[in-house]
Amino acid sequence: MRHLNSGRKLNRHSAHRLALARNQAKALLEHGRITTTVPKAKELVGFVDRLINTAKKAPTLSVPEGVRFTKPLDKEGKPRSLREGERMATPEELKAVSQRNHLRRLLLRDLHDPKLVRKLFDEIAPKYASRSGGYTRVLKLDRVRRGDGTPLALIELVD
């Protein structure tokens, strides 16, 4: 019995399932919609929702021009004074940038695509800022796959 065993195996071992989820998530985030089988689409929903939630957690604090995060060094490697218009970052700015970089690394670990992570942070996450979940929609199509008769579904990002 499968009590408390969530998720589908999809006839793949764990590394293959993760690769499948990554590849389909990349395609979905890049194109906005993809066609796949119904069980794969249902599994992809949770994976993509977690990615978008992670991107939404990033602080939106923008760091002004001239803010330094490390002490400036001269040619000999000795600390030098700040130039006109430069200042050291405040602890809040340091924390925000550190948290944003941490979340970016987490998404890079899951997606392996820096351009897509940038798109996730800059375009997709702000689009869903006021939405608290349900970023994807699965629509069962009225057709089956020609080779084996598997029911197909369309999964898309909600507008």
C-alpha positions in Angstrom: 0.0 0.0 0.0 1.1 3.5 -0.7 0.1 5.3 2.5 1.8 8.6 2.9 3.9 8.1 -0.3 3.4 11.2 -2.3 4.6 11.7 -5.9 4.7 9.5 -8.9 7.7 7.4 -10.0 6.9 7.7 -13.7 8.9 4.5 -14.4 12.1 6.3 -13.8 14.8 6.2 -11.1 15.2 9.3 -8.9 18.0 11.0 -10.9 16.0 10.5 -14.1 12.8 11.9 -12.5 14.7 15.0 -11.3 16.2 15.5 -14.8 12.8 15.2 -16.3 11.3 17.7 -13.9 14.2 20.2 -14.5 13.9 19.9 -18.3 10.2 20.3 -18.3 10.4 23.2 -15.8 12.9 24.9 -18.1 10.7 24.5 -21.1 7.6 25.7 -19.2 9.3 28.8 -17.8 10.9 29.6 -21.1 7.9 29.2 -23.4 4.9 29.7 -20.9 3.2 26.4 -21.9 4.1 22.9 -22.9 2.3 19.7 -23.9 3.1 16.5 -22.0 1.3 13.5 -20.5 -1.2 14.0 -17.7 0.9 12.4 -14.8 4.0 14.3 -15.8 2.0 17.6 -15.9 0.6 16.9 -12.5 4.1 16.3 -11.1 5.5 19.4 -12.7 3.0 21.7 -11.0 4.5 21.3 -7.6 8.1 21.6 -8.9 7.4 24.9 -10.8 5.4 26.4 -7.9 8.3 25.8 -5.6 10.7 27.5 -8.0 8.4 30.6 -8.3 7.9 30.7 -4.6 11.6 30.7 -4.0 12.1 33.5 -6.5 9.3 35.5 -4.8 11.1 35.4 -1.5 14.0 37.5 -2.8 14.1 41.0 -1.4 13.3 43.7 -3.9 15.8 46.2 -2.4 17.8 47.8 -5.1 21.3 48.9 -4.2 22.1 52.5 -5.3 25.1 53.4 -7.4 28.3 53.9 -5.5 27.6 51.5 -2.7 30.6 49.3 -1.7 30.3 45.9 -0.1 34.0 45.5 0.6 36.7 47.9 1.6 38.3 49.4 -1.5 42.0 48.5 -2.0 44.8 50.3 -3.8 47.3 48.8 -6.2 49.4 47.4 -3.3 46.4 45.7 -1.8 46.2 48.1 1.1 42.8 49.6 2.2 42.2 53.0 0.7 39.6 55.7 1.6 36.3 55.9 -0.2 36.0 58.2 -3.2 33.5 61.0 -3.6 30.0 59.5 -3.9 31.0 56.1 -2.5 29.7 54.7 0.8 29.8 51.4 2.5 26.6 49.3 2.4 24.3 49.3 5.4 23.7 46.0 7.2 20.2 45.9 5.7 21.6 46.2 2.2 24.2 43.5 2.9 21.6 41.2 4.2 19.2 41.8 1.3 21.9 41.2 -1.3 23.2 38.1 0.6 19.7 36.6 0.8 19.0 37.4 -2.9 22.3 35.7 -3.9 21.5 32.7 -1.8 18.1 32.3 -3.4 19.7 32.7 -6.8 22.1 29.9 -6.0 19.3 27.6 -4.9 17.5 28.2 -8.2 20.7 27.6 -10.2 21.1 24.3 -8.4 17.6 23.3 -9.5 17.6 24.8 -13.1 21.3 24.9 -14.2 20.5 27.8 -16.4 21.6 31.4 -15.4 19.5 33.1 -18.0 16.4 31.3 -16.9 17.1 32.1 -13.3 17.4 35.8 -14.2 14.1 35.6 -16.1 12.5 34.0 -13.1 13.7 36.8 -10.8 13.1 39.7 -13.1 9.9 38.8 -15.0 8.0 35.8 -13.6 8.3 36.4 -9.8 7.2 40.1 -9.9 4.2 39.0 -12.1 3.0 36.7 -9.4 3.9 39.0 -6.4 0.2 39.3 -5.3 -0.7 35.7 -6.0 -0.2 33.2 -3.1 0.1 30.0 -5.2 -1.4 28.2 -8.1 0.9 29.7 -10.7 0.3 26.8 -13.2 -2.8 25.4 -14.9 -3.2 21.8 -16.2 -5.7 21.4 -19.0 -6.4 17.8 -20.2 -6.4 17.7 -24.0 -8.9 15.8 -26.0 -6.3 13.8 -27.8 -3.9 11.0 -27.0 -0.3 10.4 -28.0 -0.1 8.5 -31.3 2.4 5.9 -30.3 0.9 4.5 -27.1 -2.5 6.2 -26.6 -1.4 8.1 -23.5 -3.7 11.0 -22.6 -2.0 14.4 -23.1 -2.3 17.6 -21.1 -1.4 21.2 -21.6 0.4 22.9 -18.7 0.8 26.6 -18.7 1.7 29.5 -16.5 -1.4 31.4 -15.3 -1.6 35.0 -16.5 
